[in-house]
Amino acid sequence: MFSVEEQRILAQAAEIIRSKLIYTPALTNPDLVREFLQNQLAAREHEVFAMLLLDSQHRLIQFVELFRGTLDAASVYPREVVKEVMQYNAAAVILAHNHPSGISEPSQADRRITERLSKALATVDVAVLDHFVVGHDSVTSFAERGWL
């Protein structure tokens, strides 16, 4: 899909954006998050489900890729998501996954897993701030659509 040189450039761009995220006082800029996630996930040939773990001031603690799937699906387990959140003592999360098809329109399955994860994380007082679906040229936000 991408040449070795293009992959190297994308990795450098992702690291620059990641460093901006780490030193940002709080993740209140959805465009910066969108740009970071697109650099991390858009070029993947398989579906990846990831999370930005945030502290109580919504500063980035860690970006983690939790599940890797196939061309059109990834199994997501709420128990494993909660374990990861607790390991980092996160107060809030931003969920994200890519659609290798390149189309960022969320599916009904995407909406269902977001609801399940939101309920599971609420039991341990962790807020789900957003869920981004990453396509090749666009990123869709659940929060911007009023779904969270």
ROLOKOL-564532 format. One record per atom (N, C-alpha, C): residue in three letters; chain; atom name; x, y, z. Coordinates in steps of 0.05 Angstrom, whole numbers. Layout:
<pts>
('ALA','A','CA',(X,Y,Z)),
...
</pts>
This chain:
<pts>
('MET','A','N',(17,-24,0)),
('MET','A','CA',(0,0,0)),
('MET','A','C',(17,25,0)),
('PHE','A','N',(35,28,20)),
('PHE','A','CA',(54,51,21)),
('PHE','A','C',(82,40,18)),
('SER','A','N',(99,56,5)),
('SER','A','CA',(127,48,2)),
('SER','A','C',(141,50,29)),
('VAL','A','N',(165,39,31)),
('VAL','A','CA',(180,40,56)),
('VAL','A','C',(186,69,63)),
('GLU','A','N',(192,86,43)),
('GLU','A','CA',(198,114,48)),
('GLU','A','C',(173,128,58)),
('GLU','A','N',(150,123,46)),
('GLU','A','CA',(125,135,55)),
('GLU','A','C',(118,126,83)),
('GLN','A','N',(122,101,90)),
('GLN','A','CA',(117,91,117)),
('GLN','A','C',(136,105,137)),
('ARG','A','N',(160,110,130)),
('ARG','A','CA',(179,124,147)),
('ARG','A','C',(170,153,152)),
('ILE','A','N',(161,166,131)),
('ILE','A','CA',(151,193,134)),
('ILE','A','C',(126,194,151)),
('LEU','A','N',(108,176,147)),
('LEU','A','CA',(84,174,163)),
('LEU','A','C',(90,169,193)),
('ALA','A','N',(110,152,198)),
('ALA','A','CA',(118,147,225)),
('ALA','A','C',(130,172,238)),
('GLN','A','N',(146,187,223)),
('GLN','A','CA',(157,212,233)),
('GLN','A','C',(135,232,239)),
('ALA','A','N',(116,234,221)),
('ALA','A','CA',(93,253,225)),
('ALA','A','C',(77,245,250)),
('ALA','A','N',(72,219,253)),
('ALA','A','CA',(57,210,277)),
('ALA','A','C',(72,216,302)),
('GLU','A','N',(98,214,302)),
('GLU','A','CA',(114,220,326)),
('GLU','A','C',(113,250,333)),
('ILE','A','N',(114,267,312)),
('ILE','A','CA',(112,296,317)),
('ILE','A','C',(85,302,329)),
('ILE','A','N',(64,291,318)),
('ILE','A','CA',(37,296,328)),
('ILE','A','C',(34,285,357)),
('ARG','A','N',(45,261,361)),
('ARG','A','CA',(44,249,388)),
('ARG','A','C',(58,267,408)),
('SER','A','N',(81,278,401)),
('SER','A','CA',(95,295,420)),
('SER','A','C',(78,320,426)),
('LYS','A','N',(64,330,406)),
('LYS','A','CA',(46,353,411)),
('LYS','A','C',(24,345,431)),
('LEU','A','N',(13,321,427)),
('LEU','A','CA',(-8,312,445)),
('LEU','A','C',(2,309,474)),
('ILE','A','N',(26,298,477)),
('ILE','A','CA',(37,294,504)),
('ILE','A','C',(41,320,519)),
('TYR','A','N',(49,341,505)),
('TYR','A','CA',(55,366,518)),
('TYR','A','C',(32,386,517)),
('THR','A','N',(9,377,507)),
('THR','A','CA',(-15,394,507)),
('THR','A','C',(-27,393,535)),
('PRO','A','N',(-34,417,546)),
('PRO','A','CA',(-45,417,573)),
('PRO','A','C',(-69,399,576)),
('ALA','A','N',(-86,399,556)),
('ALA','A','CA',(-110,381,557)),
('ALA','A','C',(-119,376,528)),
('LEU','A','N',(-130,353,524)),
('LEU','A','CA',(-139,346,497)),
('LEU','A','C',(-167,358,492)),
('THR','A','N',(-167,383,486)),
('THR','A','CA',(-192,397,481)),
('THR','A','C',(-194,404,451)),
('ASN','A','N',(-174,397,436)),
('ASN','A','CA',(-174,403,407)),
('ASN','A','C',(-179,377,391)),
('PRO','A','N',(-204,373,382)),
('PRO','A','CA',(-210,349,368)),
('PRO','A','C',(-195,346,341)),
('ASP','A','N',(-187,369,329)),
('ASP','A','CA',(-173,367,304)),
('ASP','A','C',(-145,355,308)),
('LEU','A','N',(-132,362,331)),
('LEU','A','CA',(-106,350,337)),
('LEU','A','C',(-108,320,341)),
('VAL','A','N',(-128,312,356)),
('VAL','A','CA',(-133,283,361)),
('VAL','A','C',(-140,269,334)),
('ARG','A','N',(-156,282,318)),
('ARG','A','CA',(-164,270,292)),
('ARG','A','C',(-139,266,275)),
('GLU','A','N',(-121,286,274)),
('GLU','A','CA',(-97,285,258)),
('GLU','A','C',(-79,262,268)),
('PHE','A','N',(-76,260,295)),
('PHE','A','CA',(-59,239,306)),
('PHE','A','C',(-70,212,299)),
('LEU','A','N',(-96,208,303)),
('LEU','A','CA',(-108,182,297)),
('LEU','A','C',(-107,175,268)),
('GLN','A','N',(-110,194,251)),
('GLN','A','CA',(-108,188,222)),
('GLN','A','C',(-80,180,215)),
('ASN','A','N',(-60,192,227)),
('ASN','A','CA',(-32,184,221)),
('ASN','A','C',(-26,157,233)),
('GLN','A','N',(-39,150,255)),
('GLN','A','CA',(-34,124,268)),
('GLN','A','C',(-48,101,254)),
('LEU','A','N',(-73,106,244)),
('LEU','A','CA',(-90,84,237)),
('LEU','A','C',(-99,83,207)),
('ALA','A','N',(-99,105,193)),
('ALA','A','CA',(-111,106,167)),
('ALA','A','C',(-98,86,147)),
('ALA','A','N',(-72,81,148)),
('ALA','A','CA',(-59,65,128)),
('ALA','A','C',(-59,35,135)),
('ARG','A','N',(-71,27,157)),
('ARG','A','CA',(-71,-1,165)),
('ARG','A','C',(-88,-17,146)),
('GLU','A','N',(-79,-41,140)),
('GLU','A','CA',(-93,-59,121)),
('GLU','A','C',(-113,-77,136)),
('HIS','A','N',(-112,-76,163)),
('HIS','A','CA',(-131,-91,179)),
('HIS','A','C',(-143,-72,200)),
('GLU','A','N',(-165,-80,212)),
('GLU','A','CA',(-178,-63,231)),
('GLU','A','C',(-163,-64,258)),
('VAL','A','N',(-158,-40,269)),
('VAL','A','CA',(-145,-37,295)),
('VAL','A','C',(-163,-20,313)),
('PHE','A','N',(-167,-30,338)),
('PHE','A','CA',(-182,-15,358)),
('PHE','A','C',(-162,-5,378)),
('ALA','A','N',(-163,21,383)),
('ALA','A','CA',(-143,34,400)),
('ALA','A','C',(-157,53,420)),
('MET','A','N',(-141,64,438)),
('MET','A','CA',(-152,82,459)),
('MET','A','C',(-131,102,466)),
('LEU','A','N',(-140,127,470)),
('LEU','A','CA',(-124,147,483)),
('LEU','A','C',(-132,148,512)),
('LEU','A','N',(-113,142,530)),
('LEU','A','CA',(-119,142,558)),
('LEU','A','C',(-111,169,570)),
('LEU','A','N',(-130,181,585)),
('LEU','A','CA',(-127,209,594)),
('LEU','A','C',(-129,210,625)),
('ASP','A','N',(-115,230,636)),
('ASP','A','CA',(-117,234,665)),
('ASP','A','C',(-141,252,671)),
('SER','A','N',(-144,260,696)),
('SER','A','CA',(-168,275,704)),
('SER','A','C',(-170,303,691)),
('GLN','A','N',(-147,313,681)),
('GLN','A','CA',(-147,339,667)),
('GLN','A','C',(-148,335,637)),
('HIS','A','N',(-153,311,628)),
('HIS','A','CA',(-155,303,600)),
('HIS','A','C',(-128,307,585)),
('ARG','A','N',(-107,303,600)),
('ARG','A','CA',(-80,302,587)),
('ARG','A','C',(-74,273,580)),
('LEU','A','N',(-59,269,558)),
('LEU','A','CA',(-53,243,548)),
('LEU','A','C',(-34,228,568)),
('ILE','A','N',(-42,204,576)),
('ILE','A','CA',(-25,186,591)),
('ILE','A','C',(-11,167,571)),
('GLN','A','N',(-28,155,554)),
('GLN','A','CA',(-17,134,535)),
('GLN','A','C',(-36,130,512)),
('PHE','A','N',(-25,123,489)),
('PHE','A','CA',(-40,113,467)),
('PHE','A','C',(-35,84,465)),
('VAL','A','N',(-56,67,465)),
('VAL','A','CA',(-52,38,463)),
('VAL','A','C',(-70,26,441)),
('GLU','A','N',(-58,8,427)),
('GLU','A','CA',(-73,-8,408)),
('GLU','A','C',(-81,-34,422)),
('LEU','A','N',(-107,-38,425)),
('LEU','A','CA',(-116,-60,441)),
('LEU','A','C',(-122,-85,425)),
('PHE','A','N',(-135,-82,403)),
('PHE','A','CA',(-144,-105,388)),
('PHE','A','C',(-138,-101,358)),
('ARG','A','N',(-129,-123,346)),
('ARG','A','CA',(-124,-123,317)),
('ARG','A','C',(-143,-144,305)),
('GLY','A','N',(-156,-136,284)),
('GLY','A','CA',(-176,-154,271)),
('GLY','A','C',(-168,-161,243)),
('THR','A','N',(-189,-164,227)),
('THR','A','CA',(-186,-172,199)),
('THR','A','C',(-191,-148,181)),
('LEU','A','N',(-196,-153,157)),
('LEU','A','CA',(-201,-133,137)),
('LEU','A','C',(-226,-115,144)),
('ASP','A','N',(-246,-127,157)),
('ASP','A','CA',(-270,-112,162)),
('ASP','A','C',(-281,-115,190)),
('ALA','A','N',(-266,-125,209)),
('ALA','A','CA',(-276,-128,236)),
('ALA','A','C',(-254,-133,256)),
('ALA','A','N',(-259,-124,280)),
('ALA','A','CA',(-241,-131,303)),
('ALA','A','C',(-258,-137,327)),
('SER','A','N',(-252,-159,340)),
('SER','A','CA',(-266,-165,364)),
('SER','A','C',(-256,-148,387)),
('VAL','A','N',(-275,-136,401)),
('VAL','A','CA',(-269,-117,423)),
('VAL','A','C',(-281,-128,449)),
('TYR','A','N',(-265,-131,469)),
('TYR','A','CA',(-275,-144,494)),
('TYR','A','C',(-275,-123,517)),
('PRO','A','N',(-298,-115,527)),
('PRO','A','CA',(-300,-95,548)),
('PRO','A','C',(-283,-101,572)),
('ARG','A','N',(-281,-126,580)),
('ARG','A','CA',(-264,-133,603)),
('ARG','A','C',(-235,-125,599)),
('GLU','A','N',(-225,-130,575)),
('GLU','A','CA',(-197,-122,569)),
('GLU','A','C',(-193,-92,568)),
('VAL','A','N',(-213,-78,558)),
('VAL','A','CA',(-212,-49,557)),
('VAL','A','C',(-211,-38,585)),
('VAL','A','N',(-228,-48,603)),
('VAL','A','CA',(-229,-39,631)),
('VAL','A','C',(-202,-45,644)),
('LYS','A','N',(-191,-69,640)),
('LYS','A','CA',(-165,-76,651)),
('LYS','A','C',(-143,-56,643)),
('GLU','A','N',(-143,-49,617)),
('GLU','A','CA',(-122,-31,607)),
('GLU','A','C',(-126,-3,620)),
('VAL','A','N',(-150,6,622)),
('VAL','A','CA',(-156,32,634)),
('VAL','A','C',(-146,33,663)),
('MET','A','N',(-152,11,677)),
('MET','A','CA',(-144,10,706)),
('MET','A','C',(-114,8,709)),
('GLN','A','N',(-101,-5,691)),
('GLN','A','CA',(-72,-8,692)),
('GLN','A','C',(-58,20,691)),
('TYR','A','N',(-69,38,675)),
('TYR','A','CA',(-58,65,672)),
('TYR','A','C',(-71,85,690)),
('ASN','A','N',(-91,76,706)),
('ASN','A','CA',(-106,94,724)),
('ASN','A','C',(-118,118,709)),
('ALA','A','N',(-128,113,686)),
('ALA','A','CA',(-140,134,670)),
('ALA','A','C',(-167,143,681)),
('ALA','A','N',(-173,169,677)),
('ALA','A','CA',(-198,180,686)),
('ALA','A','C',(-218,182,663)),
('ALA','A','N',(-207,183,639)),
('ALA','A','CA',(-224,185,615)),
('ALA','A','C',(-210,172,591)),
('VAL','A','N',(-225,166,570)),
('VAL','A','CA',(-213,154,547)),
('VAL','A','C',(-226,166,522)),
('ILE','A','N',(-211,164,500)),
('ILE','A','CA',(-221,169,473)),
('ILE','A','C',(-217,143,458)),
('LEU','A','N',(-238,131,448)),
('LEU','A','CA',(-237,106,433)),
('LEU','A','C',(-231,113,404)),
('ALA','A','N',(-219,94,389)),
('ALA','A','CA',(-214,98,361)),
('ALA','A','C',(-210,71,347)),
('HIS','A','N',(-219,70,323)),
('HIS','A','CA',(-212,47,306)),
('HIS','A','C',(-214,56,277)),
('ASN','A','N',(-201,41,260)),
('ASN','A','CA',(-200,47,232)),
('ASN','A','C',(-219,29,216)),
('HIS','A','N',(-226,38,192)),
('HIS','A','CA',(-240,22,173)),
('HIS','A','C',(-222,18,149)),
('PRO','A','N',(-210,-5,145)),
('PRO','A','CA',(-191,-9,123)),
('PRO','A','C',(-204,-4,96)),
('SER','A','N',(-231,-4,94)),
('SER','A','CA',(-244,2,69)),
('SER','A','C',(-239,31,61)),
('GLY','A','N',(-231,47,81)),
('GLY','A','CA',(-226,76,76)),
('GLY','A','C',(-249,93,82)),
('ILE','A','N',(-273,82,87)),
('ILE','A','CA',(-297,98,93)),
('ILE','A','C',(-301,100,123)),
('SER','A','N',(-303,125,133)),
('SER','A','CA',(-304,129,162)),
('SER','A','C',(-332,129,173)),
('GLU','A','N',(-352,121,158)),
('GLU','A','CA',(-379,121,168)),
('GLU','A','C',(-382,98,189)),
('PRO','A','N',(-391,105,213)),
('PRO','A','CA',(-394,84,234)),
('PRO','A','C',(-416,65,227)),
('SER','A','N',(-412,40,234)),
('SER','A','CA',(-432,19,230)),
('SER','A','C',(-450,17,255)),
('GLN','A','N',(-471,1,253)),
('GLN','A','CA',(-488,-4,277)),
('GLN','A','C',(-471,-19,298)),
('ALA','A','N',(-454,-37,289)),
('ALA','A','CA',(-437,-52,307)),
('ALA','A','C',(-418,-33,322)),
('ASP','A','N',(-408,-13,308)),
('ASP','A','CA',(-391,8,321)),
('ASP','A','C',(-407,22,343)),
('ARG','A','N',(-431,29,337)),
('ARG','A','CA',(-448,43,357)),
('ARG','A','C',(-454,25,381)),
('ARG','A','N',(-459,-1,376)),
('ARG','A','CA',(-465,-19,398)),
('ARG','A','C',(-441,-23,416)),
('ILE','A','N',(-417,-27,404)),
('ILE','A','CA',(-394,-32,421)),
('ILE','A','C',(-387,-6,437)),
('THR','A','N',(-391,17,425)),
('THR','A','CA',(-386,42,440)),
('THR','A','C',(-405,44,464)),
('GLU','A','N',(-430,36,460)),
('GLU','A','CA',(-449,37,483)),
('GLU','A','C',(-441,17,504)),
('ARG','A','N',(-433,-8,496)),
('ARG','A','CA',(-424,-28,516)),
('ARG','A','C',(-399,-19,531)),
('LEU','A','N',(-380,-7,517)),
('LEU','A','CA',(-356,2,530)),
('LEU','A','C',(-361,26,548)),
('SER','A','N',(-379,44,540)),
('SER','A','CA',(-386,67,557)),
('SER','A','C',(-398,57,583)),
('LYS','A','N',(-416,38,581)),
('LYS','A','CA',(-429,27,606)),
('LYS','A','C',(-408,12,623)),
('ALA','A','N',(-391,-4,611)),
('ALA','A','CA',(-371,-18,626)),
('ALA','A','C',(-352,1,640)),
('LEU','A','N',(-343,22,626)),
('LEU','A','CA',(-325,41,638)),
('LEU','A','C',(-338,59,659)),
('ALA','A','N',(-364,64,656)),
('ALA','A','CA',(-378,80,676)),
('ALA','A','C',(-379,66,703)),
('THR','A','N',(-378,40,703)),
('THR','A','CA',(-378,25,728)),
('THR','A','C',(-353,30,744)),
('VAL','A','N',(-332,39,731)),
('VAL','A','CA',(-307,46,746)),
('VAL','A','C',(-301,76,743)),
('ASP','A','N',(-322,91,739)),
('ASP','A','CA',(-320,121,738)),
('ASP','A','C',(-301,132,717)),
('VAL','A','N',(-300,119,694)),
('VAL','A','CA',(-283,129,672)),
('VAL','A','C',(-302,138,650)),
('ALA','A','N',(-297,163,641)),
('ALA','A','CA',(-314,175,620)),
('ALA','A','C',(-303,168,592)),
('VAL','A','N',(-321,162,574)),
('VAL','A','CA',(-314,159,546)),
('VAL','A','C',(-321,186,533)),
('LEU','A','N',(-300,201,525)),
('LEU','A','CA',(-304,228,514)),
('LEU','A','C',(-312,227,484)),
('ASP','A','N',(-301,208,470)),
('ASP','A','CA',(-308,206,441)),
('ASP','A','C',(-300,179,431)),
('HIS','A','N',(-309,173,407)),
('HIS','A','CA',(-301,150,392)),
('HIS','A','C',(-297,159,363)),
('PHE','A','N',(-273,157,353)),
('PHE','A','CA',(-267,165,326)),
('PHE','A','C',(-265,141,308)),
('VAL','A','N',(-277,142,284)),
('VAL','A','CA',(-274,122,264)),
('VAL','A','C',(-257,134,242)),
('VAL','A','N',(-235,121,236)),
('VAL','A','CA',(-215,132,218)),
('VAL','A','C',(-217,118,190)),
('GLY','A','N',(-220,135,170)),
('GLY','A','CA',(-220,125,142)),
('GLY','A','C',(-194,135,129)),
('HIS','A','N',(-192,132,103)),
('HIS','A','CA',(-168,141,89)),
('HIS','A','C',(-166,171,89)),
('ASP','A','N',(-188,184,83)),
('ASP','A','CA',(-188,213,80)),
('ASP','A','C',(-205,229,100)),
('SER','A','N',(-218,214,117)),
('SER','A','CA',(-236,228,136)),
('SER','A','C',(-236,213,163)),
('VAL','A','N',(-245,227,184)),
('VAL','A','CA',(-247,215,210)),
('VAL','A','C',(-274,225,221)),
('THR','A','N',(-290,206,231)),
('THR','A','CA',(-317,212,241)),
('THR','A','C',(-317,211,271)),
('SER','A','N',(-328,231,284)),
('SER','A','CA',(-330,233,313)),
('SER','A','C',(-358,227,323)),
('PHE','A','N',(-360,208,342)),
('PHE','A','CA',(-386,202,354)),
('PHE','A','C',(-396,226,370)),
('ALA','A','N',(-379,240,384)),
('ALA','A','CA',(-387,263,400)),
('ALA','A','C',(-398,285,383)),
('GLU','A','N',(-385,290,360)),
('GLU','A','CA',(-395,311,342)),
('GLU','A','C',(-422,304,330)),
('ARG','A','N',(-428,279,328)),
('ARG','A','CA',(-454,270,318)),
('ARG','A','C',(-475,269,340)),
('GLY','A','N',(-467,274,365)),
('GLY','A','CA',(-486,274,388)),
('GLY','A','C',(-492,246,398)),
('TRP','A','N',(-474,227,392)),
('TRP','A','CA',(-479,199,400)),
('TRP','A','C',(-466,193,427)),
('LEU','A','N',(-451,211,438)),
('LEU','A','CA',(-439,207,465)),
('LEU','A','C',(-446,231,482)),
</pts>
